[in-house]
């Protein structure tokens, strides 16, 4: 069976992974632009950009992850679009399993019939329903330790989700949210700075330009960075 993302056009440096199988020895080293997947991770029907990293015991399914983004240990992501330069901490759940609560039975057997010897096919309509509630992360999003992002949520570029938060509603760009359910805490920058960063779109810069500007990323605050590069 061909994966849902198998035929998506790929940008240079991006790879499609139908199913990741760890190398029997040490596995890949975290050097160079090729995506690195820990040998204890599980990746299925997903796309990874250059410099991506996937941690131990983390699972990805039907997830497209932009360049430089990483997701560390013991996390999971399904049916998701993750932008560039996203930082996803440990024990994070992006689009966790959902169940048909409106039906008489919400248990797996009703849509994973093959696994229970109850039918010759699983319920494709159910899984299409799951796919229709994709999670979307913009660029440079930070999800803290233990965050859960529920189905259908969009988190804007530059947003921060505090540790342990459960995100059930969309998050505006450059907004810090936290709590259960998550609520806005504050915006990272004034609106003019937000607009400046969006217009610069540094996440689309070539690797060499990022390296050339590294000292400015380190030394300048956001206001000064926008003033220099806008």
C-alpha positions in Angstrom: 0.0 0.0 0.0 1.4 3.4 -1.1 1.8 5.9 1.7 -0.3 9.1 1.6 2.7 11.3 1.4 4.6 9.2 -1.1 3.8 11.3 -4.1 4.2 14.7 -2.7 6.9 16.8 -4.5 10.0 17.1 -2.4 12.2 20.2 -2.0 16.0 19.8 -2.4 17.4 18.0 0.6 14.1 16.5 1.7 13.5 12.8 1.8 10.4 10.6 1.9 10.5 7.6 4.3 7.9 4.9 3.8 9.1 2.9 6.8 12.3 3.5 8.8 14.3 0.4 9.7 17.3 1.0 11.9 20.7 0.0 10.8 21.9 -3.1 12.7 25.0 -1.5 14.0 25.4 2.0 15.4 22.9 3.8 13.1 23.5 7.2 11.4 25.7 9.8 12.9 24.4 13.3 13.6 26.6 15.0 11.1 25.8 16.9 7.9 22.5 17.9 6.5 20.9 14.5 6.0 18.1 13.9 8.5 19.1 11.7 11.5 16.7 9.2 13.0 17.6 7.5 16.2 17.7 3.7 15.8 15.0 3.3 18.4 12.6 5.6 16.6 9.7 4.7 14.3 9.0 6.7 11.2 6.3 5.8 8.7 5.0 7.6 5.6 6.7 10.8 6.5 8.9 13.5 5.0 11.9 15.0 6.7 13.9 18.0 5.7 17.7 18.5 5.9 19.1 18.8 9.4 16.0 17.2 11.0 16.5 15.0 14.0 14.2 12.4 15.5 14.9 11.1 19.0 14.8 7.7 20.6 11.4 6.0 21.0 9.7 8.7 19.1 7.2 7.8 16.4 6.2 9.8 13.3 3.3 8.8 11.0 2.1 10.8 8.0 4.1 13.8 9.3 6.0 16.3 7.1 8.8 18.0 9.1 10.5 21.1 7.7 14.3 21.7 7.6 16.2 22.0 10.9 13.2 20.9 13.0 13.7 18.3 15.7 11.6 16.1 17.9 13.4 14.5 20.8 12.8 11.3 22.9 9.5 9.6 23.7 7.3 11.8 21.6 4.8 11.1 18.8 3.3 12.9 15.8 0.6 11.9 13.4 -1.2 13.6 10.6 0.8 16.8 11.0 2.6 19.5 9.0 5.6 20.8 11.0 7.4 23.9 9.7 11.1 24.7 9.7 13.2 25.2 12.8 10.6 23.8 15.2 11.8 22.6 18.6 9.7 19.7 20.0 10.6 18.5 23.5 10.4 15.2 25.2 7.0 13.4 25.9 5.1 15.6 23.4 2.0 14.3 21.6 1.2 16.0 18.3 -2.3 14.9 17.1 -2.7 11.9 19.5 -5.2 9.2 18.7 -8.8 10.2 18.4 -11.9 8.0 18.7 -15.4 8.1 17.1 -17.2 9.3 20.2 -20.5 9.8 18.3 -20.8 6.1 17.5 -22.1 3.2 19.6 -18.6 1.8 20.0 -15.5 4.0 20.1 -13.0 1.1 20.6 -10.3 0.1 18.1 -12.2 -3.0 16.9 -14.7 -0.9 15.0 -12.1 0.6 12.7 -9.1 -1.7 13.1 -11.1 -4.8 12.4 -8.2 -6.8 10.9 -6.3 -6.7 14.1 -9.3 -8.4 15.9 -10.1 -10.9 13.2 -13.5 -9.2 12.8 -13.2 -8.2 9.1 -11.1 -8.2 6.0 -10.6 -4.5 5.9 -10.1 -1.6 8.3 -12.5 1.4 8.2 -10.9 3.8 5.7 -13.5 6.4 6.3 -12.4 6.7 10.0 -8.8 7.2 9.0 -9.7 9.8 6.4 -11.6 11.6 9.2 -8.4 11.5 11.3 -6.4 12.9 8.3 -8.9 15.7 7.8 -8.0 17.0 11.3 -4.3 17.6 10.7 -2.2 19.6 13.1 -0.2 22.4 11.6 2.9 24.1 13.1 4.4 27.2 11.6 8.1 27.9 11.6 10.3 28.3 14.8 7.6 26.9 17.1 8.7 25.6 20.5 6.6 22.9 22.2 7.8 22.4 25.8 8.1 19.1 27.7 4.9 17.1 27.9 2.8 19.2 25.6 -0.3 17.7 23.9 -1.6 19.3 20.7 -5.1 18.1 19.9 -6.4 17.3 16.4 -7.1 20.1 14.0 -5.0 22.8 15.9 -2.8 25.3 14.1 0.1 26.9 16.0 1.5 30.0 14.4 5.1 30.8 13.5 7.3 31.8 16.5 4.8 30.6 19.1 5.8 29.0 22.4 3.7 26.3 24.2 4.7 25.9 27.9 5.5 22.5 29.4 2.5 20.3 30.1 0.0 22.4 28.2 -2.9 20.8 26.3 -3.6 22.9 23.2 -7.2 22.6 22.0 -7.5 25.9 20.1 -5.3 27.6 17.5 -2.4 29.7 18.7 -1.5 33.0 17.1 2.0 33.6 15.8 4.6 34.7 18.4 2.2 34.0 21.3 3.2 32.2 24.5 0.5 29.9 25.8 0.3 27.5 28.8 -2.1 25.5 31.0 -4.8 22.9 30.6 -6.5 23.9 28.4 -3.9 26.3 27.1 -4.5 30.0 27.3 -2.5 33.0 26.0 0.1 34.3 28.5 1.7 37.1 26.4 3.1 37.9 23.0 6.8 37.5 22.5 7.3 40.8 20.7 5.3 44.0 19.8 3.3 43.7 16.6 5.8 45.7 14.5 8.6 43.3 15.5 6.4 40.4 14.7 5.7 41.8 11.3 9.3 42.5 10.7 10.4 38.9 11.5 7.7 37.6 9.2 8.8 39.8 6.4 12.4 38.8 6.9 11.4 35.1 7.0 14.9 34.0 8.1 13.7 30.4 8.2 13.8 30.4 4.4 17.5 31.6 4.2 20.1 29.3 2.7 22.3 27.4 5.2 25.3 29.6 4.3 23.4 32.8 4.9 22.3 31.6 8.3 25.9 30.8 9.2 27.0 34.2 8.1 24.4 35.9 10.3 25.0 33.6 13.3 26.6 36.3 15.4 23.6 38.6 14.8 21.3 35.8 15.9 23.3 35.5 19.0 24.1 39.1 19.9 21.1 41.1 18.7 17.7 41.2 20.3 14.7 40.9 18.0 14.2 44.6 17.6 17.8 45.1 16.5 17.7 42.1 14.2 14.6 43.4 12.5 16.2 46.9 12.1 19.3 45.4 10.5 17.6 42.8 8.2 14.2 44.1 7.4 
